[in-house]
Amino acid sequence: MHALGERYFVAQHTYDPYNATLLGITEFDHLPGDPSRAASERAAAELDTVAQEAAALPEEDLDDAGRTDRDVLVALARGAADDARHALWAANASAKGYVSRQGLVFQAVPAMTVPDRAAAARYTSRLAGLGAMFVALGERYADEAAAGRVPTRMGVLHAVEQLEGYLALPLAEDPLLEPAHTATVAEASSLVAQSEDLVAQSVRPGMAALAEALRALLPVARDDEHVGISEVPGGTEGYVAAVARHTTTDLTPDEVHRIGLEELEGIRAEAAEIGDRLFGLRDFTAIATRLRDDPALRFRSSDEILAVAHDALARAEAVRDQYFPADDITDCAIEPINEVDAASSALGFYRPPAVDGSRPGTFCINASAPETHYRYEYEALTFHESVPGHHMQLAMAQRLDIPRYRRHLDVEACSFNEGWGLYSEQFADDAGLYSDDLSRLGMLSMRAVRACRLVVDTGMHAFGWSRERAVQFMLDNTATTDEHVRSEVDRYIAWPGQALAYMIGRREILRLRTGAQAALGDAFSIRDFHATVLGNGAVPLTVLADAVTRWQQRALTAA
């Protein structure tokens, strides 16, 4: 089992070394990544083999922990193999981090740390290969387009705009050089000079070549009426696989679509009660319009945004031991997203701590252009990304005595990770952590966005919705601005299926909690339930259900 887990870990992070960097795993930091079709095929073949060999392990040779390891590994390897095989990213040029190869570079490289010579060697090795990687990425897009798998025009334009923005920066301000400028090795000055030369002579010309390759695709790119991945050869099958991977369920696109519509009905009912108290309004459209258009509900300064986040985190930390395992986890840092990335960034994201302790777990928050951000959104966002959300969840996972292929999971266990984040927004309300009804209404507004994701993601990728139809559906059912809605929809276009993970994961965790409360009655402990949910790290939802069932049975026996 250990050997198979290591094979999965190496294959997955060799194929996607930037996600490893973002997870604080440094051993792949020297790799620039290989975006070629051959690399995708090699990864798919190796991951398929790992899944098959793990599934064939004799049941009688495994204890409960071994079965959990096996079940997680099979699910991860199968999902990753499908992801590499279908390579939907290659038919979806984009500037979005996590999903686009260029976006991953711009997100991960500035997060690298250089505390010693080995780290410096990894950093310069990656820089040395980045120029060729960008060129190869342009070639991959061209190869896919020649096979009929053309990207969207909108995605191409965003990708080119991002590249041009980086190329326009003075070399001294290039974010890719941040690790050199903050290096603590004795040879820091020579590292800066070497890195600047690599970026100027290799990386930037590679970026320019990628931008040119992308521009060449504009005449054949898909228009806004045909943004769904099912529009390209193999896209329908790829989307079904993406839904399975990101939700870790066997739900069909049609079932997911219907769940989204049902969730929206419930959200409207809850919003009516709070809206009546707060504004004297019960109609959802009227409430959403007030939230969207009232200038008094927007921030005046970046400092105000950061203060809301710090205050919400402090309230959550004050009661953490009351509801969650009393693990001594590291503090969560809060830092603003840099100005260059903020324009194309979400409201915020969580960056896990480095395994070696060189970088703390950090809630990266979009505090730029504060007048465009709403006061009511940032408490729920903070609970989602920090405590009790991703910071607590991932910091605890890194301390568990489990194989490392399970300890460092992000997109591979999206339904658990993002389900926990959205569950954390809800539990913060259960625990009375929101400061007022406005922030509670913000929580519901953000939940409505997640419910809409189930509808519009499947709508575009399975049912042929246009970009504009998806935008209008979200405007009709959320308090989100037109600009933010379009950014959200563009993310769903670029990353088919990922947006489904939040609500599907939340529903499953709540279902398991409700079932445990009904079964255990007075013997139910919310701390023990949370300890069980978090105690195995990020796992597929089917594996989570098995773990909760076993805990329930033990609790019933002990009662």
N, C-alpha and C positions, 0 to 999 in steps of 0.2 A: 504493500500500500504506500509506504513512504517513497519508494522509488518512482511509482506511478505519479504520485503527487508532485514530486520534484520535476518530472518530465512535463507535466501540465504547466507548472509554474514557469519553467524556463521557456517553453514553447510560446506561452501566452505573452510573456513580457519581452521576449525577443521580437515577436510580431508587433507589439505595442509597447515600446520601451518608455514612452512619455507618461503613460498612465502609472508605470512603476515609479517614475520620478515624483509624480504628484502624490503617490502613496508613501513617499519617504523611503523607498527602496533604492539604494544607490548602486547596486551591482550592475545595473543595465544603463547607467548614466553615460557610458562611453558610446552607446549606440545611437546613430542618427535615424535609424529606422529604414526599412526597405518597403517602399510602396508598390513594388512590382506585382504583377499577376502571379508570377512564379513564387514569390514569397507568400502570397495568400494561399496558393495551392499547397505549398509545403506545410504551412501551419495547419491547414484543414486536415491534411493527411495524418500528421502527427497527433493532433488532438482527437481525431476519430479513433485512432489506434489506442490511445490512452483510455478513452471512454469504453471501448469494447473490452479491453483487458480488465478494467476495473469492474465492469458489470459481470464479468465471468468469474470473479473471485468467489470461492466456495462460501456459502452462507454459514456453514457450521464452523468455519474458522474465525468468525467475527463476533466480538462482543457488541454491546450497545454502542460504545464509542466508535468501534470499527465500522459498524453499519452506517453510523452517521457520516463518518469520513468517506466511506464508499459512496453513499447516496449523493453527498454533496459533490464529490469529484466527478461522478458520472454526469450529473446535471450541468456542472460547469464546463466540462470538456465537450459535451454535446453542443451546448449553446455556443461556446467559443468556436467550435468547428463550423457550425452553421454560419456564424458571423463572418468568419474568414472566407468560407466558400461562396457565400452570396455577395460579400463585399459591397453592401449597399452604399457605403461612403464614396466608393469610386464612381458611382453614378449620380452623386449629389455634391458637387463642389460647393464649398461653404466657408465662411469665416468663423463659424461657431467652434468654440473650444470643445474638447472631448471627442467630437465627432469628426471634424476635419483634420487632416494631417497637419496642415499649416497652423490651424488654431491650436492644436496640441503643442506644437513647437513654441508658439508665442506665449502659451500659458505655463509650460513646464520649465523651459530653460531658465527664465528669470528666477524661478523658485529653487534652482540648484544652489547648494552651498559648497564652499571650497575651504574646508578647515585644515587640509593637509595636502601633501604632494600627490598622493594617490587620487584624491578628489580633483586636484588640478589637472592631472593626466586624463581623467575621465571627461572632464569638461572640455578640454582642448581637443580631445579625440572626437567628441560629438560635434564641436564647431567645425572641425576639419572635414567632416563628412556631410555637413548640412547642405552645402552648395549642390553637391551631386544628388542628394536626396530631393531637393526642390526640383531639379531638372527631371529626375526620374518620376516625380509626382506628376509633372506636366505630361510626360510621356504616357503615364497610366491613364490619365483622363482622356488623352487622345485615342489610346487603344480601346477604351470602353466606348467612346463615342463612335468609333468605327464599327463597333459591334451593335450599334443602335442604342446603347445605354448612355444617352446624352444627359448632361446635368440641366438644372433649371437656369433660365436666364438670370433670375433674381439671385440665385446662389453664386453664379459666376461673377456678377457685378459686385456683390458683397466681398467675395474673396479677393478680387482685383483691388477694390478700394482699401482693404486691409493691408495688402502687400504694398500698395503705393504709399499708404500712411507710414509704414515702417521705413520704406526707402527714403522718404522725405525727411526723416529725423537726422539731425547732426549725429555723427558717429559717437560723440561723447554721451549722447542721450539714448543710445540704442539699448532697449531693455535686455537684449540678449547678452549684453556685456555686464549686466548687473552682478552676476556671480564673481566676475573678475574684480570689479570695483569694491566688492565687500569681502574679498578673500582675506583670510587671516594667516596664510602661509608666509614664510619669510621672503619668498621670491615674488611677492604680490606685484611689485612694479613691473617686473619682466613679464609676468602673466598678463597684465593689462596690455602691454605692447604686443605680445604674441596674439592675444585674443582680438585686439583691434585689427591687426593685419589679416587674420583669418576671416573676420566678418567683412572687411572692406574688399578683400581680394577674391573670396570664394562664396561666402554666404549671400551677400547682397547680389552679386551677379546671378546666383542660382535663383534667388527670389524674382529678379527681373525676368529671367527665362520662364519661370512658372507663370508670372503675370501675362507674359506674351502668349504662352500656350493656352491660357484660359481665355484671353481675348479672341483667339482664333476659333473658339467654340461658340461664340455668341450667335453667329448666323444659324446654327442648327440647334441651339439650346431650347429647352421646353419653355413655353410661355406660361403665364399664370393660370391658364385654364387647364393645364396638364401637369400639375405639380406632384401628383401622387406617384409613389414608386412603382405602382402597378402599371404605369404607362410605359415602362421599359422592359425589355426581354428579361424574364426571370424574376421580375419585381413582385409579382403576386405570391410566388412561392417564398421569396425572400422575406416578404412582409409577414406571412404566417409564422415563419421561423423567428422573426424579430419579436412578434407578439409573445410567442412562447418563451423566448429567452428573457425578455425584459419583465414579464409578469411571473415567470416560473410557474405557470399554470397551463392547463389545456383549454383555456377559454378561446373561443373563436372571435374574430373581429366583430361579427354580428352581436354576439353576447356582450362584448365589451361596450359596444355602441349603446345597447339598451341599458346597461348598468349606469352609464353616464347620464342618460336622460332621467332615470329614477333618482339618482343622487341630486340632480338639480331641483327636482320637486321638493325634496326634504330641506334643502338649503334655503329655498324661497320661504318656506314656512317658518324656519328659525329666524331668518332675517326680518320677517314681518314683525315678530315680537320685539326684537331689539330696536328696529327702526321706529316702531310706534313710541317706545319710551324716549328715544334719543331725538327724533325729528318730528314726531307726530305723523309719521308716514308708514303705511303698511304695504303699499304697492311696490313690488320689487323694482320695477323700472324707475319709479320716482326715487326710491332709496339709492339705487345705483347712480342715477343722474346727480343727486346731491353729493354723493361721495366723489364722483368724477369731476364735478364742475365747481364746487365750493372752494375758492382760493384760500379760505381760512384753514382748510384741512391739509395744506401743503407746508413743507418745511421752508424756513427762511435762510438756513445756513447749514453747511456740512457738519459743523460742530453739534447742532441740534440732532442730526441723524445719529451721530456717534454716541451722543449722550443717551438717547432712547435705547440704543443697543446695549450700552454698558449697564444702564439701570435694569433692563429686563433680565440680563444675564445675572446680575447680582441677586435679584429676587429668586430666580430659579436655583442658584447655588445655595441660597439660605434654607431651602426646604428639600434639597436633593436627597439627603439621608433619610428623610421621612417616607419617601416613595420609591426609592431605588437602592440597589445594593450599595453598601457603604465603602466602595472602592476608593482608594486614594489616587485619583486620577490627576493629571497635571492641569493647571489652569488653562482656560481657553483665551487666546489672544484675540484682539479685534483690531483690524487695520483696514484703511480705505483702499479700494482698488485704484491702481494708478490711472492717471488721466487718459493715457493713450488707449487703454483697454476698456475704460468705463463706458465709452460711447456704444460699444457693441456687447457689453456685459449685462447679465441678469442683475437683479437687485442685490444678490450676494451669493456666495458659495463657501463651502468649508474646505480648507486645505489641511489634510491630516498631518500630525507631527512626524518628523523624520524618525526612523527607527533608532538611530544612534543618539537621539536627543538634541541634535544640532539645530532643529527648527521646531518651534512649538506648534501645536494644533491651533489653527487660526481661522476665525470667521472673517472672510474678506468681504467687505461691504461697499456697495456703490453709493458713495456720498457726494459724487459730482453732480453739478446742476441741481442743487437741493430743491429749487422751486418746482422741479418736475416730479418730485417724489412725495408720496402721501404719508402723513403722520400715522395713519391707522394700519399701515402694512408692516411696519418694522418691528413691532413686538412679536407678532407671529413668526416673522422671518428669523428673528433672533432665537426664539425657542426651537425652531426647526433646525437651524444650522449649528447652534452651540449646545446649550443644556436646556432640556434633557435630550436634545436631538443628536445631530451627527457627531459633535465633539465627544459627548459622553459615550455614545455607542461605539465609535471607532477607537477612542482611547482605551476603552475597556477591552475591545476585541484584540488590540495589539498586546495586551497583557495575558491573554488566555493561553493555556497550555494546549494548543491545537496546532496541527501542521501549518506551515506558513502559507500554503496555497489557500487556506481558509482564513488566516489571520488578516490578510491584506486584500480585501475584496471591496470593489466599488461598483463600477458598471456591471460587473459579472453577477452581482446580487442586488440588482437595482430595486426589485420589488420589496426586498427586505429593508435595504438602506433608506430608500425614499419613502417607503411605507412607514418606517419608524419616524422619519422626519415629520411626515404629515400627522401621524398619530401623536407626536410630541406637541404639535400645535393644539390638538384637541385636548390632550391631557393637561396642558398648561391651563386651559379653561376649567377643567375638572378640579384642578388644584387651586383655583382662584388667583392665578398669577397675572392675569391681564389687569392693567391699571384702571380701565374704564370700559364703558359700553362701546365707545368708538373703536377701541382696539379689538374688542370681541367681534364687532361687525367687520372689522378688517380681516380677522381670522376667517369668517364666513365668506367674505369676498374672495380671499385667496383660495379657499376650498372650492368655491364655484369655478375658479380657473382650472383647478385639477379635475373637476368633474367634466368641464367642457373639453379638456384634453382627450378624454375617452371618446367623446363624440366626434371632435374634429380630426383627430389623428386617424381614426378608422374611416371617417368620412372621406378624407383626402386619399389615403393610401389603399383603401379597400373598395370604396364606393364612388370614386371619381369626382369628389367635390373639387371645385376650383379654390384657389387661394382666397378670392374675395368672398365666396360663400362661407368659408371657415372663419374669416375675419368678422363677417357680419353676425354669425352665430355667437361668437364670443362677445361682441359688443352688446348683443341683445340679452346676454345672460350673465354678464359680469359688470363690475364697476371700473374695469380697466380702460385706460385711454386707448385711442386709436393707434397711437405710436407704439405703446407697449404690446397691444394685441398683435400688431403686425410683426413685431420682434418675436413674440411667442410662436405665432403661426410659422414664421420662417424657421424657427428652431425645430418644430415638429416636422416640417418638410425635410430638413437636413438630416434628421435623426429618427427615422421611422420606428415607432413602437416604444421608444424610451419614455415618452411622456405618460404612457399608460401605467407605469410602475407605481407612481405615488398613490393614486386612489385605490388601485387594486390591492396594494400592500397594506394600506391603512384599513381597508374593509376587512381583510383577513385577520389582522391583529385585533381589531375590535370584536370580530366574530369569536375569536378564540377566548378573549377576555370575558365576553358575555356568557359563553358556554361554560367557562370555568366557574364564574360566579354562581350560575344556576346550579351546577353540579355540586359545588362545595359549600354553598350557603355561608354560614358564619365561619367556616374554616378557611374561607378564601382570604388570601393575603395579597394585596396589591404589590408589595415589595417582592414577595416570592414569585409572583407572576412575571414582573419585570425582570427579575433575576433569571428566570427560565428563558424568557424571550431573548435576552441579551447574552445569556450564558454560553451559547454555542457560537457566538459571532454571527456574521451574516450568513444566512443559509437560504436555500430555496424555500418557498412558502409551504411546499408539501413536507419538507423535512422539519420545518418549524412546527407544523401541526402535529407531527409525530412526537416531537419533544414535549409539547404542552400536554398532549394526551398522557404521556408517561408520568409527567409531574403530577397531573391531576389524579392518576391512579395511586401514586404514592401518598398524596395528601389525603385521599379518601381512606386509605388503609390506616394512616396514622391518626385520623380523626376519632 
